[in-house]
Amino acid sequence: MNTDLSRTFKLVTLWLVLGAAVFVGVQWWLHRAQQARFQAGGEAIEIRRGPDGQYHWPGRINGRAVDFLVDTGATGTAVSAALAAELGLEVIGSVRSQTAGGVVSGQAVRADVELRGGVSVARLRVVALPGLSDNPLLGMDVLGRLHWSQRDGVLRIEAGAAGAAGDKLAP
């Protein structure tokens, strides 16, 4: 009986170690894949389209790490209402917004947005919408201030982009 328990314990331990090794390996692979999709050099930032067909731009909202989805069809930057509440973003009004799913009501909030590669906008007006995914949408209110092009699955943001007073938009 004691040998059966010892053998079972060894098998369970082996499977747990193998499972942990596979988990760590997959996490490492995902991290390397994300790094390969984003490159910031002296002349430009290049973002390669992800496996989901979207451009992901790592950044921060009020210091919290987020993964922005670049949305050239969005007028403004948007976050989920849950994330806005969690971050305690300053509410400056209410809004009605036209989305792919129809008209929704939300709040206009202020946020400090920092994007990897040196692009940042202080006190940006952002729309907080209920039901929005965990990934904030980076809209044309930021992208329109940058010099960018899209070609062959690569979004390229050129250095020296002009910005509004007080905003640091040049990568």
Buried (B, 14 or more C-beta within 10 A) or exposed (E): EEEEEEEEEEEEEEEEEEEEEEEEEEEEEEEEEEEEBBBBEEEBBBBBBBEEEBBBBBBBBBEEEBBBBBBEEBEBBBBBBEBBBEBEBEEEEEBEBEBEEEEBEBBBBBBBBBBBBEBBBEEBBBBBBEEBEEBBBBBBBBBEBBBBEEEEEBBBBBBEBEBEEEBEBBB
